[in-house]
Amino acid sequence: MIGKRFLSGLTAAAMSISLLTGCGGTPVSNSADSKAESTQSQQAAGSSAKENEPVTLEFWNVFTGSDGDILREIGDNYNKTNKDNITINMDIMPNDTLQQKLPAAIATNTAPDFVLFGVENLASYVKNDSLEEIDDFWTATGVNKDNYLKNVVDLSHINGKMYGVPMQYNVQYLYWNKDLFKSVGLDPETPPKTMDQLAEFAVKLTDPSKNQYGLVLPTGVTYMQFLWANGGDADDPAGNKNLLKSAENLKTLSWLQDLTVNKKVTPMNVTGSDADALLQAGKVAMYMSGPWQINGLKEQGINFGIAPCVSGSAGAFSPAGGCSFVIPKGTDAAAKQGVYKFMKFWLTDDILKEWSQRNGFPVWSKTLLEDKDIQNDQIIKSISEATGIGRSYNLGYALSSQIDKDVMIPMFEKTITGAATPEKILNEASDAMDKILSTSK
């Protein structure tokens, strides 16, 4: 049985705000109850998996936006066309809701057969022995592991063991409004490539009389790409070490505060949703975000470009993220076999291509990278090439959510809003980091 400490820990983890995913909400059905009845009846009868025996798989995920409509459509098509007599019963809910429901469902053996959520959630579940190891997936299904980018596959591993199958992958990108660039005399086809250029362009593109900003930096997120670009970092999970108090990080925070407080290139105290709306309304010239912006920008008729995050003295980097299919602990053999078949279906180039083209996510299948349609799609090609600067930010680290919530998000928020000097902000953040890291010693 899983104790209260586990439940509260995962609930707290779910409340942290990630750079890499965004979710809304829809009603939740009674799939957990039907799962419990199915599991109990199979166990009572001592049944085992039989070839082509009807299997209904309960599937929870957090895709509450337009991507959820596409995911449901793909799932419905699978139900109609698969030859294995498998039916996928999909429940879509906000991430916070799922993270509150799932631990209790696992504890009471009423969990769904498989789940889709952000890879940043894996470590907490693995730490509490709540997910099935699936190292045998590649051999059991015959799927060629070598056809998928290693950095993507690795995101679903914890301590060298595989707990998920990748569903999608992304890094952060720099979006820019080409029309706004042109209006101030900047080349609309040439985005900034360095932090200095980003600052220079942002100042030129800011026009308070038009309520127009050169850059939008929402609160409630982390900006690791800036720390990394100047050679700084937050922590070392392998050594449980605090890396915050450095000259490199102080330089970055000073640069960032000058940009926001002194040069006023960004609106203050905006949420991620606010920033998305400003970008799609053509009110901000530059914004760092994931591929989920693409469809909205197209729908609003914004003339935009996408580029990798800007570089600093140490290079260009971007936080990597994505989503994986996982199997809760205790899922029976027949269901697990069925889930493997659906995962195999998802990893086909036809499905990965459809998902990338309809949602604007990068391609990470090597054979699909050579596909003519992908090569001719400038946006998909651009974001797929930008995955090369992806870097893990505490993925697989059980303390990651607490570090974000109690250290990194407050540090960046105080910097952007000018709540204190960069030196004081960095010292306070370092002290908070020491306190968290001491709990794991």
N, C-alpha and C positions, 0 to 999 in steps of 0.2 A: 504494500500500500504506500502511496506517495503522501508525505506529510504536508502540513500547512506551510512549512517554510518553503517547500518547493513551489506550492501554488502561489504564494505571495511573491516569490522571486520572479516567476515568469510573468505575473501580472505587472510588476514594476518594469520588467524588461520591455513589455509591450507598450508601455507608456512613453518610452524614449522615442525621440524623433529622428528618423533616418533621412540622410540626403538622398537615398537611392530609391525609395518607393513612395507612392502616394495612393491613398484609398478613400473610398466613400462608404456607403452602407446600404444594405437591402435587408428585408426580413429573413429570418432563419427558420428553416422547416424542422421537422422532427426526425431527421435522418439518423441522429444518434440513437433514438429509441428503436428504430427499425434495425439498426446495426446490432444493438444488444440482443434483440430477439433472434436475429439470424445467427449470431455467434453462439448463443446458448443452445439453439436447436441443433446446430451442427455438432457441438461438443457432446450433447446428450446422445446423439445417434452414433457418435464415433465416426462420423463421415470423413472422407478424404477427397482431394481434388480428383475429378474424373474428366476425361477429355470431352469437351463440348457440353458439359453440364452447365445449365444456365447459372450465371453469376451476376449479381447486382453489386456494384461497387459504390460505396458512399464516398463522396469527394468534397472536401471543404477547400475553399480558396478565398483570397482577399481581393479579387479583381472586380471592384465595384464600379469602375468607370466604363467607357465605351469598349475598352479591351475585354471586359467581362462578357459583353454581348458577343464579341468575336469568339472568345473561349467557349462560351456556351454553344455557339453555332458549330464549332469544330467538334465539341463533345457529342452533340446531337447527330452529326454526320457519322461519327464513329459508331454510335449506337445502331445506326441504320445499315452500315456497310461491313462491320467486322464479322468474320467467319467463326469467331470463338464463343458466340452466344453470351457476350458480355454487355451489360447495360451500365452506363455511368450515370449515377444520380447526383447531380451537382448542387451544392449549397454555396452561395456567394455571400460574404459578410465582411464588414469592416475589420481591419487587422486587429484593432483593440478588442473587438468582440470575440474574434477567433482565439486570440491569445488568452482571454479570460475563460473561454469554454473548453479549450482543448486539454489543458492539464487535468481538469476534473474528469473529463471524458476518458482520458487514458487511465486515470486512477480507478475508475469504476468499470473499466472494460466496455465502454460505450463509445469509444472513439471511432471516427470514420476510418475507412480502409486506407485512404491516402489523403494527403494534404499538400497544398501548394502555398508556400510563403517565402518571404525574403530570406536569403542565406544568412543575414545577420542574426537570425533567430536560432540557428542550428546549435550553437555552442551551449546555450542554456538547457536545451532539451537533452543533448547528449550527456551533459554533466549529470543530469538526473535520471539517466538510463531510460529515456522515454521514447527513443526511436530505434527502429530495427536497423542493424547493420545490413548493407546491401552490396557488399564487396563482390558477390557472385553475379551481379546483374549482367555484366558484359558477356561472361561465358554462358550464363543461363539463356540469354536471348540471342546470342550470336551477333550483337551489335558491335561494330568495329570502333573501339575506344580511340584508336589513333586518328580517326577522321575528325575529331573534335579538338578545338584549341585547349591545350593543357591548362592554361591559366583559368579557363572557364570551368573545366571539370574539377580542378583542385578546390574551387570554392565550396564544393559539396563534401569535402573531406574534413574530418576533425581527428587530430592525432594520428594521421595516416590511414584512417579507416573511412570508407565511403558510407554516407548516410543519406545522400540525396542524388537525384538525377537532374541535371540542369534543364530548366525550361526556357529561360531567357537570361541574357547577360547585358550589362550596360556599364558605361562610365559616365561621368559628367562631361558635358560639351559646352562650348561657348557659342551662344546664339547671338546673331547680330542682325539689326534691321537695316537692310541695304538702302532703303529710301531715306532714312534718317542720316545715314552716312553721307549719301550724295548731297543732302540738303545743306550740310556744313562744309562741303568741299573735300570730304574724305573719299577715297576710292571705295566704292560699294562692294568691290570684289576682293578687297584686302583687309581682313580682320587683324586686330593686334596679335602679335606673336609673343610679346614679352610683358612682364608686369609693368614696366615703365611705359610701354606703348598703351597698355590698357588704361593706365591713369591719365595719360595725355589725351587719348581719344575720349575718355569719359568726361573730362572737363570740357572739351570742345563740343560735345554732344548734349550737354546740360543747358536747358533754357527754362528758367523758372517762370518766365512770362507765359510760356506755353504749357506749363505743368509737365515738362518733358525732362527726363533724366537720362544721363549717359550710361548708367549702370544701376541695377537693382540688386541689393544684398539683403534678403529677408532674414529676420531673426529666427531662432528656433532650429538652426542648422549649424553644421560645422564647415569650416573652410580649410580642410587639410591640404588641398591643392596648393594654397599659398604658402603654408608652412614648409611643405616638401620642396616646393620650387626654390626656396632660399636655403635648402639644406637642413631644415629643422624637422622636428617630429614631436609626437605627444608622449609615447611610451614604447617600451620594448616588451611585448607579451612573453616572449621566450625567457627573458631574464627577470620579468616582473619589475622592470626598472622605469623610473620617471625620467623623461627626457625633455620636459618642458622648459626648465630654466636654462636657456642658452642664448648666446648673442644673436644667433640666427633667428630664433623665435621673436626676440625683442625687436629686431629689425623689421620683421614682417608685421607685427602688431602696430608698430609705429607708422609704417607705410599705410596700413589699412585705416587706422584712425585719422590720419591726415586726409586720406581720400574721402572719408565719409563725414567727418566733423568739420574739418577746415574747408575742404573744397566742395562739400555738399553735393556730390554727384549722385547720391541715392536717396530715395524717400526713406524717412525714418520709421522704425517700428512697424514694418509691413510683414505679414505672414507669407508663407510660401504660396498660398492660394491667391493672396493679393498680388504677389509678384507675377504669378501666371497670368492673371487678368490684365495687369498693366502691359505685359509683353504682347498679349494678343490684341490689346487695344491700340498698339503702336505708340505707347507713351514712354517706353524705355528702349534704349538703343542696344544694350547688351545685357545678357543674363546667362548665368551658368546653371544648367539643369540637365535632366536626362532626356531620353528620346521620346518620352510621353508628351512632350510639347508639340511634336511635329504635326499631328493631325489637327490640333486646334489652330495652329498658325495657318495651315493650309485652308481650313474652313473660313478663317477670318480674312483671307486674302492678303496676308502679310508677306512682303517680299523679303525673305530671310535667308541667311546662310548659317552653316554649322561648321565649327572648327574645333580642334583640340584645345584644351585649357592652356593658358599662356605659361611661358617658362620664366624662371628666375635664374639666379646664379648657379643653381644645381641642376637645372633642366626643367622639363614639363612632366607633371604627374596628375593623375585624376583618381579619386576614390572609385574602386570597382565594386559592383554589386550585381544582384540578379535574384532570380527565384528558382527554387528547386522543388521537385516532387519528393515528398518524404512519406515513410510508412510508420505510423505509430506503433509503439511496442505492444505486442499481444495480438496483432493482426494475424488471422489464421492462414494456413498454407494455401487454401484454395483462393482466398482473396489476394494474397501476395502474388501468386502466379498470375492472376488476372491483371493486377496493377502493373506488373512487369510488361505484360503485353501492351497495355495502353502507353506506358513509357516508351516502349520500342516504336510504337506508332508515332508518338510525338517527335522522336528523333529522326524521322525520315526527312529527306530534303524537301519533299513536297509540303509537309506541314511547317517546317521551319521557314521555308520560303514564304508561305502564305502569311505566317505570323509577322515576319519582318516587313513584308510589303504593306500589310494592312495596318500595322501599328508603328512602323518606323524604328524597330529595334535592330541592332547590328546582327550580322551573320557570324556564326562561329563554327559552322561546319566547313571543313576544308574543301570538300567537293562543291558545296554551294557557293563558296567564295569565287569559284571559277565560272559560275553560271552566267550566261550572257545577259539575262534580264537584270541580275544583280549588278553586273559590271556597268550596265547602261543606266542604272538608277543612281544619279549623282548623290542624292541624300543618303541612301543606304550604303553606297560605296564609301562616302566620306566618314560616316559614323563607324563603319566596320573597320576602316583603317585607323581610326582614332583609338580603338581598343588597345593598341599597343602601349599606351602610356598608363594603362590601368594599374592600380596598386592597392593591395589589401590594406584596409584600415581597421585593425582589430577584429577582422573576421575570424571566427573560431576561438575568440577570447571570451571566456565566461563573464568577465568584468566589463565588457564593452559598453553595454547599455548604461551601467552606472557611471562609467567614465564620461560618456556623452552627456548624460543628464546633469551630473553634479559638477563637472569640470569644463568640458570643451564648449558646450553650448553657452553656458554663462560667460565663459571667457570671451568668446567671439561677440556675444551680444553686448557685453560691457564695452568692448573695444569699438564696435560700430557706433554705439550711441554716445560714446564719450563719457561714460559713467565715472571713470578714473583715469589716471595716467597709465600708459602701457606697462611701465615698470611695476606699478602696484597691482594691476590686473594679472600680470604674469606670475608675480609672487603668490598672490592669493590662489590662483589656479594650481600652481605647483604644490602648495600646502594641501589643497583639497585632493590632488592626485596622490600624494604621499599617504594620506589617510585611507583612501580606497585601497591602494596596493598593499598596505599593511594588513588588511583583513585576509589576504590570501597566503600570508607567510606562516 
